[in-house]
Amino acid sequence: MDDIFDSSLNLEETHLKEGFAEGYKDGLVAGKEEAEQVGLKVGFEVGEELGFYRGCVDVWNSVIRIEPERFSIRVRKSVKQMEELVEKYPLQDPENEQVQELMEGLRLKFRAISATLGVKLEYTGYPKSTSDGKDIEFPAVKRKKMSKLVLACCKVYISESRNKAGLESIEQAAKLFPDAPIINKFTDEVYNRVGYTLVSKLPSQPSGKSCSLRSAVLNMVKAAFSAIDLNLHCGSHPRLGVVDHICFHPLASASLDDAAVIAKSLAADIGCGLQVPTFLYGAAHEEGRKLAMIRRELGYFKPNSDGLLWAGGLKSDSLPLRPDEGPAEASKAKGVVVIGATKWVDNYNVPIFSTNIGAIRKIAKQVSERGGGLSSVQAMALAHDEGVIEVACNLLESNKVGGKMVQQEVERLAENEGLGVGKGYFTDLSQESIIERYLKLLSL
C-alpha cells in the first residue's frame, strides 16, 4: 500500500515539474516576444527624436559654414555642444545610466538654441500633453486601471545643475527605494536648477512614516545637504535653499489629504531631524497658506547679484518668518526648505527675445492673475541664455487655463512692446504621462 501511495506522490511531483518546465518555457517565449515589441517601440521613439536633433544640427552647421558672421560665438558653441551630445548618445547601450541625462541635455540645448535664433521649432514625435496643457486621452480600459490606483507624486527642486557628482549622489539615494522611482528629471544649467519627479503607490492608511515616497525624498534631501553648498550657488532662478521646494500632488484616486499627511511627516523629519528650517503651505498647512506668501516674506523674488542673478546663501541667519518645523535660524550653506501639498500644478515657460528685464517683468505681471491677467496663473520674468528672458509661469488650474492660453497672451502682450516670442515649453510631463511611465517602470 505504501509503495502505491509513494508512486502516486512521485507521479504528481513529476507532473508538477513537467508542468512548471513547460510553463516556464512558454513564459520565456511570450516574455521575449513582448519585450521585443516594447523594445522596438521605445527604440524607434528614441531613434526618431535623435534623428530630429541630428537634422537640426546638420542644417545649423551648414548655414554657419556659409554665413558664420550671422551667428554669435555662443550660438556656434551651443550647436557644437549639441552635436557632441548627439554623437555621445549610447544607441548600442540602452541600459546605460546616462541615457536619460543625455536626452534631457539634448532637449534643453535644442530649446535654448531655437529660442536664441528666434525660430519656432519643436519636436512633437513623442506624446506628453496637448498644446493647451491638457492630458492626452488614453484608451478607456487604461483610464479605468489608472483610476483604481492610489498614487502620490512628489516634485523635488534642487538648487544645482552643474555639480554632476552631487546630482549623481542624490539620484543614487533615491534608487535605494525602488518603489518610488524618479519618473522625470528636468535640468536647466542657466537657472542652475534641477527638478525631479517621483511617484509611488500609497498604503491603504497613509501615515507618512510607512510611505516609500517620503523615504525616497528624505534620502535625496540628506544627500543634497551633504553634496551641495548654497554659498557656492549662482543662477538666474530664485531659491531659498539647497532643497528649494518640495511639493506633493495626489494622482489617480488618491486624495489631497493623503498628500498632506506625507508632506507634514517629511517636514518634521527635515525640520526636527535634520535641523533645517522648514515651511509648510497648501493642504499641508493648517490655514492653507500660499507658497507665494512664504516666498515673498523670505525675499525669494529679489535678485541679490547683478540685478538678474541669485548668488550665495541667505544674507541673514535669522528668518523674518517662523518656520513650521525646525530651528528659527537658517544655515547659510543649506538655507530653508518649503514643502507643500496641492492639486496638480503645471510649469510653463515662454522665451521672449529681449534683454530688457523691465519690459518682460511688465508682461509677466500682466499675464498673472495678481496683475489682473489670466486666472490661476502666477508669472515672473527670469533671464535665460543670451538675449532671452523667460516668462516663467505656474498654472494652478491647467485644466482651465493651460499652456496654449498663456502662450497666446504672452505673444499678444509682447507684440505690443515690439518683441519676438519663442515657443513655450512645459518643465514636466502631464499627469497621465507620469502615471503611464510609472506603470511601465514597475510593470503594473
N, C-alpha and C positions, 0 to 999 in steps of 0.2 A: 504493500500500500504506500509506504514511504517513497519507494522508487518511482511509482506513478506520479505521486504528488510533486516530487523533485523534478521529474521530467516536464510536468506541466509548467512549473515555475521557470525552468530553463527555456522552454519554448516561448513563454510570454516575454522573457527577457530578450531572447533572440529577436522576436518580432519588434520589440521596442527599439532595439539597437538598429535593426534594419530600417524601421520607420524613421528614426531620427536621422540616420545617414542619408536616406532618400530625401527627407525634408530639408536637410542641411544643403544637400547638393542642389535641389530646386531653388532654395533660397539664395544661394550664391549666384545662380544664373539670373534669377529675377532681379536681385540687387545690382548685379553688374549691368544689366540692361537699363535699369532705372538710373543708375549712376552715370552711364554713358549719355543718356538723354539730358540729364541735368548738367553734366559737364559740357556737352555740346552747346546747350543754350547759353550757359554762363560764358563759355569761351568765345562764342560768337559775339555776345554783347560787349565783352572786353575788347576783342579784336576790332569791332566796329568803331568803338569810341577812340581807341588808339589810332586807327586809320584816319579818323576825322582830324585829330590833332596833328598827325603826320602831314596831312594835306595842307592844313593851315600853315604849319611851319615851312613847308616847301614853297608855298605861294609867297609868304612874307620874305623868305630868303631870296627868292627870285627878284622881287621888287627892290629889296635892299641892294642887291648886286647892280641893278640897273640905275637906281637913283638913291644912293646911300645918303646924300645930303638931306633928304627929306625925312630922315629918321634920326631921332636923338640917340646918343651913345647908350643911354639907359634902355631904350626900346630894343636896340640891336643886341644888347647884352641879355635882355629878357628873352628874346627869341632864341638866342643861343642856348640859354639855360633850359628853355622848354624843349629844344631839340635833344639836349643831353638827357632829359628826363624820359623822353620817348624811347631813346636808344637804350637807356638803362633798365627799362621795364622788363622783368624776367618772364617773358612769354613761355619759355620752356620749363619754368619752375613755378607753377601756380600756387604752391603751398608756401612760397617764400613769404616771410613775415612782413616784408617791406612793401608788398603789392598795394595794400590799402593806402599807405602813406605816400607812395609814389603817384598813385592815381589822384589823390587829393591835391598833391603838389601840382600836378598837371592841370587840374581843373582851375585851381587858384591862379596859376600863371597865365592860363588862357584867358580868364576873365580880366586879369589885370592888363594884359596886352590889348585886348579888344576895347576895354574902356579907355586906355590911353590913346589908341588910334581913332577912337570915336566911331567904331563900327559895331553894328548890332548883330554879332554872330552868337549863335547859341547851339550847343549840341543837344538834340532832343531825342536821341535814339533810345535812351533808357527811361522808363516811366518813373516819375516821382510824384508830381501833382499837376493839376491843371493850371492854366495860366492865371486863374483868379485865386489860386491858393487852396482850392477845394480838393479833397482827396479823390483819387482815381477810384472808380467803381469796380469792384471785384464780383465774380460770379456769386449768385445767391447762396450756394452751398458753403462757399468760403466765408462769406459775410456771417452766415449763421454760426459757423465754427468759431469765428472771431468773437462774436457777441457773447459766447459762453465763457470766454476766458476772463480771469480776474488778474489784470496786469497793471503794473505801475512803471512809469518811465521817469528817469532822472537825467537832467541835463546838468553837467558839471563844467564850469568855465574856469580855466586855469590861466593865470597871467604869465604866460610864457609860450613861445613857439620856436625859439631859436636854440634852446638848450636841448638837443636831441637825446642826450644821455638821460637828462632829467625826465623828459617825457616818456622815454622807454621804461624807466623805473616805475612811473605812475601807471602805465598800461600793464606792466607785469604784476603790479599789486592787485589790479582788478581781475587778472586772469586766475588768481587764487580762488575766485568764486565763479566757476563756470556757469552756474545757474543764473547769473546776472551779467551776461556778456555785453561788451561795448558794441553797439549796433552801428554807430556812425561817429566819425571824427571830422571836425571842421577846423582847419588851420588857416590863420591869416598872419603872415610874417610882418606885415606893416603894422597891424594892430598889436602884434606880439601877444597873441591870444589863441587859445585852443578851446574848442567846445566838444565835450564827449557826451554821447547819448547812450545810456544803459537801460536795459529792460529786464524785468523778472516777473514771474508769477508771484502772487501774494498768498500767504497762508489763509486758511478759512477764517481765522481770527487774528488779523494783523495786530501785532503788539510792538512792532518796531524791532525789538531785540531778535526775534526769530526770522527776520526778513533778510534774505541773501542780498537784495539790492542795497539795503542800508549797510550791510557788512562790506560789500564791494566798494561802495563810495567812501566809507570811513577809511578803508585801507588806502584808497587813492589820495585822500586828504593827508594822511600821515606821510605817504611817500612824497607828496608835493612839498610839504613843510620841510622835509629832510633835504630835498634836491634843489629848491628854489629860494633865493633871497630877494625879497621885494626891493631892497635897497639898490639892487643891480638892474632892476627892470626899467625899460623905457619903451614906450609905444604910443600910437595915436588913438588908442581906445582907453576910456576911463576905467579905473579899477580901484578897489578898496583893500584888496588883499591878494596874497598868493593864490588862494582859492577864492576867487572873487564872488562867485554866485553859484548857488545850487538850488535847483527847482524840481519838485516832484509833480508829475501830472498823472491822473488816473487814465488808464486805457481800457478799451473794451467795456466790460461790465463792472469794473472797479468804481468806487465812489471817491469823491473828493475828500471825505473824512478818512478813508483808507490812506490816501497820500499824506494827509496832515499828520496822522499818527507816526508815520515813518520820519517825516521831516522833524517833528518835535523830539523824537528819540535821538536822531542824528545830532541835532543841535545840542542836546545835553552832553553827548559824548565828546563833541568838539569843544564846547564851551567849558564844561567842568573837567572833562577827562584830559584834553589837550591844552587847556588854559588859554584858549584863543577867544576873544570877544565874539559872540555870535548873535545875530539879529534875525528875528522871525517876521514873516509877512504872509499875507493872503490867509488861507484857511488854517495855516499853522499858528497864526497869531490870534489871541482871544478876541481882539477887536477888529480883526480883518485888515490890519494896517497895510497900506500900499507900498510896493517896492520903491517907487519913485520918491515917496516921502522920506524913507530911510536914506536913500542916496542923496537927496537934497540937503538933509540935515548934516550929513557927513562930508559934504563938499565934493561929491562924486563928479558933478558936471563942470567943475572948474579946472582947466588945464593948469599945471604948475611948472611948465617948462616951455619956453619959446612960444607961448601963446597957443600952440596946437598939440603939444605933447604932454604926456603924464610920465614923470620920471621919479625914481627913488621911492622910498617908503613914505608912510604917513608923516606929516610935518610935526605932529604932536602925539605924545603917548596918551594923553588924556583925551577922552571922547566927549563930544557935546551931547551925545545921546546914550542913555544907559542901555547896555545890551540885555537881551532876554536870558542869555546863558553866558557864564564865564566872567572873567575879570573886567573891571571898569576901565583898565588901561590896556593899550594895544602895543605889541612889539612892532617896531619899525620893519623888521625882517619878514614878519608874517602878515601884518595888517589885521583885518577883521574878515569874518565870513557872514554872508547873508543867505539865509535858507528860507524857501517858501514852498507852498503847495497851492496850485491854481489849476484851473481848467487849461486846456491846450492854448499855447501862445506860439505864433509863427514869428520868425525874424526875417525881414525882407529889406535888403539894401539896394539903393538906387544910385549909381555913379553919375555925377554931373561934372562936365569938363570945365573946370574953373579953379582959380587959386584964390578967389575972393570969398574967404570964410564968412564974412559978414552977410553977403548976399545969400549964401547957402543956408546959413542959420535962419535967415528970414523965411526962406522956403520951407525949411524943416518945421518952423513954428506954425506956418500957415497950413501945413499938411496935418499937424497933430490936432487932436481933439482939444487939448489945453489951449491951443491958439485959435480955436474956432473952426478948425478944419474937419477932417474925417472922424466920424465916431469910432471910439475904441482904438484909435491909433496914437501911439507915442513915437516921437521922432526927434532926432538930433543930428547935427552936421559933424562929420568926422573926416579929417584929412586922410587921404588914401592914395598912395602912389603919386607919380609925377603928374601934376596938372589935373588931378582928380580929387574931388571931395564927395563923400557919400552922404546921402540922407539915409541914416540907419533907423529902421522902424521896428517897433514891437506891434504886432497885430493881435490885440487881446481877444477879438472875436472874428477870426479869419473866415468863419462861415458866413459872416455878414459883410465884412469889408476885407477883401483879400488883396493879394499882390497886384492883380490887374488894375483894380481901382486906385491903389497907391501909385502905381506906375503912371497911369493917365493923369493923375492930379499933379505929380511932380513935373511931368512933361509940360503940362499947361502952365504951371507957375514959372518954370524955368524959361519957357518961351517968352513970357512977359519980361524977363530980365535979359533976353537975348542970349541964353546959354543952351548948349547942347547937352543931351541926356543919353546915357548908355542904357543897355538892358539890365534891369534889376535881377536879383537872384535871392533865393532862399538859402539860409545857412544850415538847414537841416532837412530831413525827409518829412513827408507828410505822415500823419498818424497811422494810416493804413499801411503805408510802405514800411514803416518801422515795425509794425506787428508782423507783416509778411516776412520781413527779413529775420525777425526773431524766431518765427515758426520754422523757417528754413534752417537756421543755425542749430536749433535744438531738435529738428525733425519731428515736430509735434503734429 
